[in-house]
Amino acid sequence: MPSSRPRLFHWLAPFLMRGVDATFILADLEEAFERDIERGVPLWSARRRHVINVVGSILNTWRSNPWFPGWSASWIDVKLGVRMLGKQPALTLVAVFALSIGIPVGLLPLHVISAGQALPVPDGDEIVVIRNWDLTASRRVRRPIHDFVQWRQDLTSFEDLGFDREATYNVISDHGRAAPVRGAEVTASVFSLLRVPPLLGRSFNEADETIGAPDVVVIGYDLWQSRLAGDPDIVGKTIRIGSVPHAVVGVMPEGFLFPYRDHLWFPLRVNPLDYERGGGPEGWIMARLAEGVSIEEARTELDVMSERMASEYPDTHGNLQAQVLPYTTGRVGFDASEMRGAWLVEFLALLLLILVCGNVGILVLARVATRSVEIAVRTALGASRARVVGQLFVESLVIAILAAGVGLAIGQSVVTRMSYVSDFVPFWVDFNLTPRTVLAALSLAVLSAVVAGVVPALKATRRNVQVSLQRASGGRSGIRFGTASSVLIVAEVALSVWFLTLGSIMIPAAIRGPSGLGIETDQYLHASLRIPRIDPTASGVQADGDEFRAQVKYAHDELKRRLAAEPASGPVAIANALPGTGYPDSYIELEGEARSPGTGAIEVYVAEVDVDYFDALAQPILNGRGFSAADLGNDRTSLIVNSGFVERVLNGRNPIGRRIRYLDNGGNPEGPWYEIVGVVGPLGMNSLDPTMDAGVYQVVAPGELHPMSFAVRVGDDPGAFTPRLRAIAMEIDPNAMIQDPTPLDEVYSGYQTQAWVTFFLGLLASTAVTLSASGLYALMSFTIAERTREIGIRTALGARPAKIVAEIGRRACVQLLIGVVSGVGLCALTIPNVEQDSIRDSNWPIVALVIALAVVAIGMLACVPPTRRGLRIRPIEALKAS
């Protein structure tokens, strides 16, 4: 079984444990953990015991280390640390602000990666996904029913295999109201492999999989409670799914939403003999590793099986490679390379945390410098170096723990506000705070305190007592801001310029918002209509192509007719996607413009719309004409383009009558030439700045779009129309599902992304600006304190204030200027390579220059207070202080 030790401690322990015996101690602790698992100790209990043992061993090795003989901490140190927070509020606020952002950012990738490491079922880490991977197309084979049958028969590395396919079904209540519910068709083996017994009734057996058997269903706990009032006698009763009643045979326990986030389960009824190899229903194959078999051993057996099947079925399996992956990563599409990328993100996040800690360390070092006399006197009175360092560490730890608490509170608030995305997150992923998350945050707080507190403390106490007292008597601390401090300040200034420039470029689109598109988005209700091609209530019978297109055409026409007749609604705009929700892109070439084969392609977004699309959205045709019924003829070569196409592709030239042609992935022409007949406004194709996207619109006939997205104008409260919309859809077709009904102004994904990205960049920019300004302030304050005697003497000898200021602030100015130049250079290296046109083609050099001047001004303002203090030093006071 794969190791389940806590990853954070497994990574940190070798760095934190001291002494020559550290390796042997860690090996003993790991063996003890494995013995606990072998004895059947619950995983959570074994992990808790392992963490306690590791922490205790780390503390013991540090206490016995000769570097810190007799190190100890007491409540007096904690009280003193809390008192110091109030004595220097500015430093406290800056440090807490920086760490409360740095700690969650450092924790977030690790938390996301570990949030769903194992399926929450008994021995969930033994559940795997098996798939065939197309090496040529780099994608999963989506119709594996024949592979499932053969693997289930021949593979020995697994207890058994299960097959599932997901869909959405209409569950109709006693009141006749239909609501789509996510569900899955599964083999009976799925429930036995998961080892989760039903709360009520039973799961499926092989007889339920027989084509023609009675229609049965297993329901989820949430559906049982919300739609069926938690009826304790629900087993044996029937519920309507689509147009067919199903007998409820079981209820699964709370939290069981397998395979992804599902609430209904039907027996899979498929005869593989009805399909050619490579055909059949789309689905997933899962399995449980056999006892004593590792995932590496299972992969070895699958490799052999892949070679055999490639030789037996070269036409369908010649380019396929069988793979086995942990369920929680394989189901969401991760492979090994993507996981390595995730850990790279974690490394970069921790690097950012170290940068933050380093800057806080500068502030702590400046504070320690002002306490050099106190430290020297305490050392002279017998306080050991370990005792002094321990106290300074506790003071930093108080700040770090306070910041961790603030960061966790902010993180939980963000998770709560983003609960609307829960339907898109696998059921095994839980982003809420857990004891493990809190423990990880506290561990990062301790690490932050070590970097920001212990390192400066060691630097401040490295001189012997006599030298420290001599330098303290001369008004100098003996501490120096070295190269590392300068690099940190320069890096933060550079990041300030970079983040602020990116944020400033994106702000206009965020401010403009959906209102910039000319659509009254708060008046429209957006949804999509889907009709299942396969009716799960009819033993898997699939409608043929002509029959299904007729169903979709009927639903299209009836939806428009009935909504137009409703007093509370108006015309319906139907398309493959609605403004702001994302469109597919393609490449085109312009007729009459020379282009070498495979080059000169122009990227555009493509929308497929019905004839009345623009009228339903009250969008005027700016030039040319709109679509008409005549455009639905056989050639279908009429196009409408948006204003972004005119500006970006044609550079403002008249588009009417121009022709374009689509290109394939290799840049070669495919299909006919299309003629541009009209121009409309921007309508938000797919961008952080939708007003500048190049987009084209093709007209489609009723029945050609499925699922179809639509928007209907319903007035000031679009959400209130949802029940009536569902009722109309059910009257059209009992199996028709209205999915994701949402007011149109809430589905502008481009603008929502814009707002989040702008907010995040603003947060990072404010952090970088605050840290760089505080670092410069600390540097200047330290310089003034160190050169008090020199400033006083030079003032007494008649030196001009301007010259004194230039001497004092030279280093700060050099750091500030290097940082600003580096930031502008970073913008020049990154912004021109951004894929987003609105960012790449913006006037970023002017924005970067203005931001650079603003950052310089902020940095200089941070230097003003300590400089004024230095100029107010009187010669007699400076000489007395020396």
ZAMARGU-4260 file (C-alpha; in steps of 0.2 Angstrom, whole numbers, plus 5000, padded with zeros to 4 digits):
<rodrens>
0) 5000/5000/5000 | 5007/5017/4996 | 5014/5027/5011 | 5001/5038/5019 | 5012/5048/5031
5) 5008/5066/5032 | 5017/5074/5018 | 5022/5091/5026 | 5030/5083/5041 | 5038/5070/5030
10) 5046/5084/5020 | 5050/5096/5034 | 5057/5083/5047 | 5074/5080/5039 | 5077/5099/5039
15) 5071/5103/5057 | 5079/5088/5066 | 5097/5091/5072 | 5111/5080/5077 | 5120/5065/5070
20) 5107/5053/5075 | 5093/5062/5066 | 5092/5050/5051 | 5091/5035/5062 | 5078/5043/5073
25) 5067/5047/5058 | 5069/5029/5051 | 5063/5022/5067 | 5048/5034/5068 | 5043/5029/5050
30) 5045/5010/5054 | 5034/5013/5069 | 5021/5021/5058 | 5021/5007/5046 | 5019/4994/5060
35) 5004/5004/5066 | 4996/5002/5049 | 5000/4984/5048 | 4992/4981/5065 | 4976/4989/5058
40) 4977/5005/5067 | 4965/5018/5059 | 4975/5029/5047 | 4970/5045/5056 | 4976/5038/5072
45) 4992/5032/5065 | 4995/5049/5057 | 4991/5058/5073 | 5003/5047/5083 | 5017/5049/5070
50) 5015/5068/5070 | 5016/5069/5089 | 5032/5058/5089 | 5040/5068/5075 | 5037/5085/5084
55) 5043/5078/5101 | 5059/5071/5093 | 5063/5087/5084 | 5061/5097/5100 | 5072/5085/5110
60) 5086/5085/5097 | 5085/5104/5097 | 5086/5105/5116 | 5101/5094/5117 | 5110/5103/5103
65) 5126/5111/5109 | 5122/5127/5099 | 5108/5130/5110 | 5112/5123/5127 | 5098/5125/5140
70) 5086/5133/5127 | 5069/5135/5135 | 5054/5146/5133 | 5041/5152/5146 | 5025/5162/5147
75) 5036/5177/5151 | 5043/5176/5134 | 5026/5175/5126 | 5019/5189/5137 | 5035/5200/5132
80) 5031/5195/5113 | 5013/5201/5115 | 5019/5217/5123 | 5031/5221/5109 | 5017/5220/5097
85) 5009/5235/5105 | 5026/5244/5107 | 5029/5244/5088 | 5012/5244/5080 | 5018/5249/5063
90) 5030/5235/5062 | 5017/5223/5069 | 5004/5228/5056 | 5016/5226/5041 | 5023/5209/5047
95) 5005/5203/5051 | 4999/5209/5034 | 5013/5201/5025 | 5013/5185/5033 | 4994/5183/5033
100) 4995/5183/5014 | 5011/5174/5013 | 5006/5159/5024 | 4990/5155/5015 | 4998/5157/4998
105) 5011/5145/5003 | 4998/5133/5010 | 4986/5134/4996 | 4994/5123/4983 | 4998/5110/4996
110) 4980/5111/5002 | 4973/5109/4985 | 4984/5095/4981 | 4981/5086/4997 | 4962/5090/4998
115) 4958/5075/4988 | 4972/5063/4989 | 4962/5047/4993 | 4944/5042/4990 | 4934/5043/5006
120) 4929/5025/5006 | 4937/5010/5016 | 4955/5009/5009 | 4951/5022/4997 | 4969/5024/4991
125) 4967/5006/4983 | 4954/5012/4971 | 4961/5016/4954 | 4955/5022/4937 | 4960/5011/4922
130) 4960/5019/4905 | 4967/5016/4887 | 4977/5031/4882 | 4978/5036/4863 | 4997/5040/4861
135) 4994/5049/4844 | 4980/5060/4849 | 4985/5062/4868 | 4968/5059/4875 | 4958/5045/4884
140) 4948/5033/4874 | 4931/5037/4879 | 4921/5021/4873 | 4930/5007/4883 | 4916/4994/4885
145) 4925/4980/4875 | 4941/4984/4885 | 4931/4983/4901 | 4925/4966/4897 | 4942/4959/4892
150) 4951/4967/4907 | 4938/4961/4919 | 4941/4943/4912 | 4960/4943/4911 | 4968/4955/4924
155) 4973/4947/4940 | 4980/4963/4949 | 4963/4969/4954 | 4949/4962/4964 | 4936/4967/4951
160) 4932/4980/4939 | 4917/4992/4938 | 4910/5003/4924 | 4901/5019/4925 | 4894/5033/4914
165) 4887/5049/4920 | 4872/5059/4914 | 4859/5071/4921 | 4841/5065/4923 | 4824/5074/4927
170) 4817/5069/4943 | 4799/5073/4944 | 4791/5077/4961 | 4773/5073/4966 | 4768/5091/4961
175) 4774/5088/4943 | 4789/5099/4945 | 4805/5093/4936 | 4823/5096/4941 | 4839/5089/4933
180) 4849/5078/4945 | 4866/5072/4941 | 4867/5053/4941 | 4876/5038/4934 | 4873/5021/4927
185) 4885/5008/4935 | 4888/4990/4936 | 4884/4981/4951 | 4902/4978/4955 | 4905/4997/4958
190) 4896/4996/4975 | 4905/4980/4980 | 4922/4987/4976 | 4918/5003/4986 | 4913/4993/5001
195) 4900/5007/5006 | 4884/4998/5012 | 4867/5007/5008 | 4859/5016/5023 | 4843/5008/5018
200) 4838/4994/5006 | 4851/4986/4995 | 4863/4991/4980 | 4862/4982/4963 | 4865/4964/4959
205) 4869/4956/4942 | 4850/4953/4939 | 4847/4971/4939 | 4859/4973/4924 | 4849/4962/4913
210) 4841/4971/4898 | 4822/4971/4901 | 4823/4969/4920 | 4812/4980/4931 | 4817/4998/4932
215) 4826/5001/4948 | 4836/5016/4956 | 4847/5019/4971 | 4846/5037/4977 | 4858/5048/4987
220) 4855/5054/5005 | 4853/5072/4999 | 4840/5068/4986 | 4831/5057/4999 | 4830/5072/5011
225) 4827/5086/5000 | 4815/5079/4987 | 4807/5064/4996 | 4806/5072/5014 | 4817/5058/5021
230) 4803/5045/5020 | 4809/5030/5030 | 4798/5019/5020 | 4805/5025/5003 | 4812/5008/4998
235) 4800/4999/4987 | 4791/5015/4982 | 4792/5022/4965 | 4799/5039/4959 | 4797/5046/4941
240) 4813/5049/4931 | 4809/5057/4915 | 4792/5048/4909 | 4795/5032/4918 | 4793/5026/4936
245) 4807/5018/4945 | 4807/5007/4960 | 4819/5014/4974 | 4829/4999/4980 | 4841/5008/4991
250) 4847/5024/4999 | 4866/5028/5000 | 4873/5036/5016 | 4877/5055/5018 | 4892/5060/5008
255) 4892/5046/4996 | 4892/5055/4979 | 4902/5043/4968 | 4908/5043/4955 | 4910/5062/4954
260) 4896/5072/4962 | 4880/5061/4959 | 4864/5058/4968 | 4856/5044/4957 | 4862/5027/4952
265) 4854/5015/4938 | 4860/4998/4934 | 4871/4998/4918 | 4862/4989/4904 | 4873/4987/4889
270) 4877/4972/4878 | 4895/4974/4871 | 4890/4963/4856 | 4879/4977/4850 | 4894/4987/4846
275) 4910/4986/4836 | 4926/4986/4845 | 4930/5004/4849 | 4911/5009/4850 | 4898/5008/4863
280) 4894/5021/4877 | 4906/5033/4884 | 4912/5029/4902 | 4925/5026/4915 | 4933/5010/4922
285) 4937/5009/4940 | 4945/4995/4950 | 4952/4990/4967 | 4969/4984/4968 | 4970/4965/4974
290) 4977/4962/4991 | 4996/4964/4992 | 4997/4971/4974 | 5005/4988/4972 | 5000/5000/4958
295) 5017/4998/4950 | 5014/4979/4949 | 4997/4982/4941 | 5005/4994/4928 | 5017/4980/4923
300) 5003/4968/4920 | 4993/4981/4910 | 5009/4985/4899 | 5009/4966/4894 | 4990/4967/4891
305) 4992/4982/4880 | 5005/4974/4869 | 4994/4959/4867 | 4979/4969/4862 | 4989/4979/4850
310) 4994/4964/4841 | 4977/4956/4841 | 4967/4972/4837 | 4980/4983/4827 | 4966/4994/4819
315) 4959/5000/4836 | 4973/4997/4848 | 4989/4999/4838 | 4992/5017/4846 | 4984/5013/4863
320) 4993/5012/4880 | 4983/5005/4895 | 4986/5015/4911 | 4981/5014/4929 | 4980/5029/4940
325) 4974/5033/4957 | 4956/5037/4956 | 4956/5054/4963 | 4969/5060/4950 | 4964/5049/4936
330) 4946/5054/4937 | 4949/5073/4935 | 4962/5070/4921 | 4979/5072/4930 | 4994/5062/4925
335) 5011/5061/4932 | 5018/5076/4923 | 5003/5087/4928 | 5006/5082/4946 | 5024/5087/4944
340) 5018/5104/4938 | 5007/5105/4954 | 5022/5102/4965 | 5031/5116/4955 | 5017/5128/4959
345) 5019/5123/4978 | 5038/5126/4977 | 5035/5143/4969 | 5022/5147/4983 | 5034/5142/4997
350) 5047/5153/4988 | 5035/5168/4989 | 5033/5164/5007 | 5051/5164/5010 | 5053/5181/5001
355) 5039/5188/5013 | 5048/5180/5028 | 5064/5187/5022 | 5057/5205/5022 | 5049/5203/5039
360) 5066/5197/5044 | 5073/5214/5039 | 5060/5223/5050 | 5065/5211/5064 | 5083/5214/5062
365) 5080/5233/5062 | 5070/5231/5078 | 5084/5220/5085 | 5097/5233/5081 | 5088/5246/5091
370) 5089/5234/5106 | 5107/5231/5104 | 5111/5239/5121 | 5098/5228/5129 | 5104/5212/5121
375) 5122/5216/5126 | 5118/5220/5144 | 5108/5204/5146 | 5122/5194/5139 | 5134/5203/5151
380) 5123/5198/5165 | 5124/5180/5161 | 5110/5177/5148 | 5116/5163/5136 | 5115/5166/5117
385) 5102/5152/5116 | 5091/5162/5129 | 5092/5178/5120 | 5088/5170/5103 | 5074/5160/5111
390) 5066/5175/5117 | 5067/5184/5100 | 5061/5168/5091 | 5045/5168/5103 | 5042/5186/5099
395) 5042/5182/5080 | 5032/5167/5083 | 5018/5177/5091 | 5017/5188/5076 | 5018/5173/5064
400) 5004/5164/5074 | 4993/5179/5074 | 4996/5181/5055 | 4992/5163/5052 | 4975/5165/5061
405) 4971/5180/5051 | 4976/5171/5035 | 4966/5156/5039 | 4951/5167/5043 | 4952/5175/5026
410) 4955/5159/5017 | 4939/5151/5025 | 4929/5167/5021 | 4935/5165/5002 | 4930/5147/5002
415) 4913/5151/5009 | 4910/5164/4997 | 4915/5153/4983 | 4903/5139/4988 | 4894/5141/4971
420) 4907/5131/4963 | 4904/5116/4974 | 4894/5107/4960 | 4910/5107/4949 | 4921/5100/4963
425) 4923/5081/4965 | 4914/5075/4981 | 4931/5069/4988 | 4938/5086/4988 | 4935/5097/5003
430) 4943/5114/5004 | 4936/5119/5021 | 4948/5121/5035 | 4952/5104/5043 | 4963/5100/5058
435) 4977/5095/5045 | 4975/5112/5037 | 4977/5121/5054 | 4992/5111/5058 | 5000/5114/5042
440) 4997/5133/5044 | 5005/5132/5061 | 5020/5123/5054 | 5022/5137/5041 | 5020/5150/5055
445) 5034/5141/5065 | 5045/5140/5049 | 5041/5159/5046 | 5046/5163/5064 | 5063/5153/5061
450) 5067/5163/5045 | 5061/5180/5051 | 5066/5178/5069 | 5080/5166/5073 | 5091/5170/5058
455) 5091/5189/5062 | 5093/5185/5081 | 5108/5174/5077 | 5116/5188/5067 | 5113/5200/5081
460) 5120/5190/5094 | 5136/5183/5085 | 5148/5195/5093 | 5155/5192/5110 | 5150/5202/5125
465) 5164/5214/5126 | 5163/5219/5107 | 5145/5221/5108 | 5146/5233/5124 | 5160/5243/5115
470) 5150/5246/5100 | 5134/5249/5109 | 5143/5263/5119 | 5148/5271/5103 | 5130/5271/5097
475) 5132/5257/5085 | 5124/5240/5085 | 5137/5231/5075 | 5123/5224/5064 | 5124/5226/5045
480) 5111/5225/5031 | 5119/5214/5019 | 5117/5208/5001 | 5102/5197/5005 | 5093/5212/5012
485) 5096/5222/4997 | 5091/5208/4985 | 5074/5207/4994 | 5070/5225/4993 | 5075/5226/4975
490) 5064/5210/4971 | 5049/5218/4980 | 5051/5234/4971 | 5052/5225/4954 | 5037/5214/4959
495) 5027/5230/4964 | 5029/5238/4947 | 5025/5221/4938 | 5009/5217/4948 | 5003/5235/4947
500) 5006/5236/4929 | 4996/5220/4925 | 4982/5225/4937 | 4981/5243/4929 | 4980/5236/4911
505) 4965/5225/4916 | 4956/5237/4927 | 4947/5246/4912 | 4938/5230/4907 | 4933/5226/4925
510) 4926/5244/4927 | 4917/5243/4911 | 4909/5226/4914 | 4894/5218/4905 | 4886/5235/4903
515) 4900/5239/4890 | 4892/5227/4878 | 4875/5235/4876 | 4865/5221/4883 | 4853/5223/4898
520) 4860/5207/4906 | 4850/5209/4922 | 4834/5207/4912 | 4839/5190/4904 | 4838/5172/4911
525) 4851/5161/4904 | 4850/5142/4903 | 4854/5127/4892 | 4842/5114/4886 | 4847/5096/4885
530) 4838/5080/4879 | 4846/5063/4883 | 4851/5054/4867 | 4850/5038/4878 | 4835/5035/4888
535) 4840/5026/4904 | 4822/5021/4908 | 4822/5011/4891 | 4836/4999/4894 | 4849/5010/4886
540) 4840/5012/4869 | 4848/5026/4859 | 4838/5037/4847 | 4845/5036/4829 | 4852/5052/4821
545) 4837/5057/4811 | 4825/5053/4826 | 4836/5063/4838 | 4837/5078/4827 | 4819/5078/4825
550) 4817/5078/4844 | 4829/5093/4846 | 4821/5103/4832 | 4804/5100/4840 | 4811/5106/4857
555) 4819/5121/4849 | 4803/5127/4840 | 4792/5123/4854 | 4803/5132/4867 | 4803/5148/4856
560) 4784/5147/4853 | 4779/5144/4871 | 4791/5157/4879 | 4785/5170/4866 | 4767/5167/4871
565) 4771/5169/4890 | 4766/5186/4897 | 4781/5186/4908 | 4794/5182/4894 | 4799/5188/4877
570) 4810/5182/4862 | 4822/5169/4864 | 4841/5170/4859 | 4848/5152/4855 | 4866/5148/4852
575) 4880/5136/4855 | 4885/5148/4869 | 4879/5165/4876 | 4889/5181/4878 | 4902/5180/4891
580) 4901/5161/4893 | 4915/5156/4882 | 4915/5151/4863 | 4926/5139/4853 | 4940/5147/4843
585) 4946/5143/4826 | 4958/5150/4813 | 4954/5158/4796 | 4962/5167/4781 | 4956/5182/4772
590) 4952/5181/4753 | 4964/5191/4743 | 4978/5192/4756 | 4994/5182/4751 | 4997/5168/4764
595) 5010/5154/4763 | 5003/5137/4767 | 5002/5134/4786 | 5006/5152/4790 | 4996/5168/4791
600) 4982/5161/4801 | 4970/5173/4810 | 4962/5167/4827 | 4944/5171/4829 | 4930/5165/4840
605) 4915/5156/4832 | 4897/5157/4838 | 4883/5147/4830 | 4866/5156/4832 | 4849/5155/4826
610) 4841/5167/4814 | 4833/5178/4828 | 4848/5178/4839 | 4852/5197/4837 | 4834/5203/4838
615) 4831/5193/4854 | 4846/5202/4862 | 4840/5218/4855 | 4857/5220/4846 | 4857/5232/4831
620) 4866/5228/4815 | 4879/5241/4814 | 4883/5238/4795 | 4876/5227/4782 | 4861/5216/4786
625) 4856/5202/4799 | 4852/5184/4796 | 4836/5179/4787 | 4827/5163/4783 | 4836/5163/4766
630) 4853/5161/4774 | 4847/5143/4780 | 4849/5137/4762 | 4861/5123/4757 | 4876/5133/4755
635) 4875/5142/4772 | 4890/5154/4768 | 4884/5170/4776 | 4893/5177/4791 | 4891/5191/4803
640) 4906/5198/4811 | 4908/5209/4827 | 4916/5226/4829 | 4932/5218/4836 | 4934/5208/4820
645) 4933/5224/4810 | 4946/5233/4821 | 4958/5219/4824 | 4958/5209/4808 | 4953/5222/4795
650) 4961/5237/4804 | 4944/5247/4802 | 4941/5243/4783 | 4924/5239/4777 | 4920/5221/4780
655) 4904/5219/4769 | 4907/5208/4755 | 4924/5201/4761 | 4926/5183/4761 | 4935/5171/4774
660) 4939/5153/4775 | 4942/5141/4789 | 4959/5132/4792 | 4962/5115/4799 | 4975/5112/4813
665) 4989/5111/4801 | 4985/5128/4793 | 4977/5121/4777 | 4961/5127/4770 | 4945/5117/4773
670) 4927/5120/4769 | 4920/5134/4757 | 4922/5153/4757 | 4910/5163/4768 | 4904/5180/4764
675) 4903/5194/4778 | 4885/5201/4776 | 4884/5211/4793 | 4893/5219/4808 | 4887/5219/4826
680) 4894/5225/4842 | 4906/5216/4853 | 4894/5205/4863 | 4908/5197/4874 | 4915/5183/4864
685) 4928/5175/4876 | 4941/5187/4884 | 4946/5197/4899 | 4942/5212/4887 | 4927/5206/4877
690) 4925/5223/4868 | 4941/5219/4858 | 4938/5200/4853 | 4938/5196/4835 | 4922/5185/4832
695) 4911/5178/4818 | 4893/5172/4819 | 4886/5157/4808 | 4868/5154/4807 | 4861/5136/4811
700) 4844/5128/4808 | 4833/5122/4822 | 4838/5105/4828 | 4857/5107/4824 | 4862/5114/4841
705) 4862/5102/4856 | 4864/5106/4870 | 4857/5123/4866 | 4861/5138/4876 | 4847/5151/4876
710) 4843/5168/4885 | 4825/5174/4887 | 4821/5192/4892 | 4810/5190/4908 | 4811/5207/4917
715) 4819/5213/4933 | 4820/5197/4942 | 4826/5183/4930 | 4828/5170/4944 | 4809/5170/4948
720) 4805/5163/4931 | 4815/5147/4933 | 4800/5136/4940 | 4790/5141/4925 | 4804/5138/4913
725) 4806/5120/4920 | 4788/5117/4918 | 4787/5123/4900 | 4802/5111/4896 | 4794/5096/4904
730) 4778/5099/4894 | 4788/5099/4878 | 4797/5083/4883 | 4797/5074/4900 | 4816/5070/4897
735) 4821/5088/4892 | 4832/5096/4906 | 4834/5114/4909 | 4852/5116/4916 | 4860/5130/4926
740) 4847/5143/4925 | 4855/5159/4930 | 4853/5178/4927 | 4864/5182/4912 | 4873/5196/4922
745) 4880/5182/4934 | 4887/5171/4920 | 4899/5183/4912 | 4914/5172/4915 | 4926/5183/4907
750) 4922/5198/4918 | 4921/5187/4934 | 4938/5180/4930 | 4944/5198/4926 | 4938/5204/4943
755) 4946/5189/4952 | 4963/5191/4943 | 4962/5210/4946 | 4959/5208/4964 | 4973/5195/4966
760) 4985/5206/4957 | 4980/5220/4968 | 4983/5210/4983 | 5000/5204/4978 | 5004/5222/4972
765) 4999/5230/4989 | 5009/5217/4998 | 5024/5220/4987 | 5023/5239/4989 | 5020/5238/5008
770) 5035/5226/5010 | 5047/5236/4999 | 5041/5253/5007 | 5043/5245/5025 | 5060/5238/5020
775) 5066/5255/5014 | 5059/5263/5029 | 5068/5250/5040 | 5084/5253/5031 | 5084/5272/5032
780) 5079/5271/5051 | 5093/5259/5054 | 5105/5270/5044 | 5100/5285/5054 | 5102/5276/5071
785) 5119/5269/5066 | 5126/5286/5060 | 5118/5297/5073 | 5135/5303/5080 | 5142/5306/5062
790) 5127/5316/5057 | 5128/5327/5073 | 5147/5330/5070 | 5144/5334/5052 | 5130/5346/5056
795) 5141/5355/5069 | 5155/5357/5056 | 5143/5366/5044 | 5138/5352/5032 | 5123/5356/5021
800) 5107/5346/5024 | 5106/5341/5006 | 5123/5333/5006 | 5119/5324/5022 | 5102/5318/5015
805) 5111/5312/4999 | 5124/5302/5009 | 5111/5294/5020 | 5099/5290/5007 | 5111/5284/4993
810) 5109/5265/4996 | 5090/5266/4998 | 5089/5276/4981 | 5100/5264/4972 | 5090/5249/4978
815) 5074/5258/4973 | 5080/5263/4956 | 5087/5245/4952 | 5070/5238/4958 | 5060/5250/4947
820) 5071/5246/4931 | 5070/5228/4935 | 5051/5229/4936 | 5049/5238/4920 | 5061/5225/4912
825) 5050/5211/4919 | 5035/5219/4911 | 5044/5220/4894 | 5049/5202/4895 | 5032/5195/4900
830) 5018/5207/4894 | 5022/5206/4875 | 5021/5187/4876 | 5004/5186/4884 | 4991/5177/4874
835) 4977/5189/4878 | 4977/5202/4864 | 4969/5216/4876 | 4984/5214/4887 | 4998/5212/4874
840) 4992/5226/4863 | 4988/5238/4877 | 4999/5254/4880 | 5008/5245/4894 | 5025/5254/4892
845) 5016/5271/4896 | 5007/5262/4911 | 5023/5254/4917 | 5032/5271/4916 | 5018/5279/4927
850) 5018/5265/4939 | 5037/5265/4940 | 5036/5284/4945 | 5022/5280/4957 | 5033/5266/4966
855) 5048/5278/4966 | 5037/5291/4975 | 5030/5279/4987 | 5048/5273/4991 | 5054/5290/4993
860) 5040/5295/5005 | 5044/5279/5015 | 5062/5287/5017 | 5055/5304/5022 | 5051/5301/5041
865) 5068/5294/5046 | 5077/5307/5035 | 5068/5321/5044 | 5073/5313/5061 | 5091/5312/5055
870) 5091/5331/5051 | 5083/5335/5068 | 5098/5328/5077 | 5107/5341/5087 | 5126/5340/5088
875) 5127/5341/5107 | 5114/5327/5108 | 5124/5316/5096 | 5140/5319/5106 | 5131/5315/5122
880) 5124/5299/5115 | 5141/5293/5109
</rodrens>
